[in-house]
Amino acid sequence: MSAHVPSGHVLADRFVRTRGQEVAVILGAALCTALFAQVAISVPGSPVPVTGQTLAVVLTAAALGPRRGLLGQLAYLLLGAVGLPFFAKAASGWGALLGPTGGYLVGFIPTAFLVGLAARRGYDRRLWTAVPLFLAGQLLVLGIGMCWLSVAKSLDLATAFQKGFVPFLPGGLLKALIAGVLTHFAWRFARAREV
């Protein structure tokens, strides 16, 4: 087999062959996001904590591609909404989706699809394209979440920006760097195994 992996493939395409494996990786993405959600740090003056969720969203989307990535995040939201302690700080229920942090959670769906789509085109394979891709994913979640926060808490956009966007930029950049390094090395490892 060639060491060159054609564009159009994501990491999961290398081992997902059956419907059962497909379901397993989708549920795995949901569980990974739930696990990373438990890394939650309160932000003074904001109802939104810093969490590891968006790192899980971009990593799983890049690994699984647009359809599986999106389904993984839909599964995550549905499992949390029906009562499993999947959201930040082991929260659950429909109230979490409708409250001030709901927009960030809902933002995982388009982010997973778009990051997965870009990964399918090979943007996750090189560090200099992966980091901007993952940073764009972080910013998309923050933008959707900030708008939702503005409505949920009756805040003007400037205040929502200060409470729901700005405090999360350093963490978003750090998560984009971590995701970029991890996917870059995952692809290098995958290519090395083919030689």
TAGIGI-V542674 format. One record per helix or strand. SS is the DSSP state (@ for helix, = for strand). FROM is the first residue (numbers start at 1). LEN is the number of residues. Records with the same first field share a line. If there is no record, write none. Layout:
# TAGIGI-V542674
SS=FROM-LEN, FROM-LEN
This chain:
# TAGIGI-V542674
@=11-4, 19-19, 53-12, 66-16, 88-3, 94-5, 102-19, 127-26, 157-8, 166-29
==40-2, 50-2
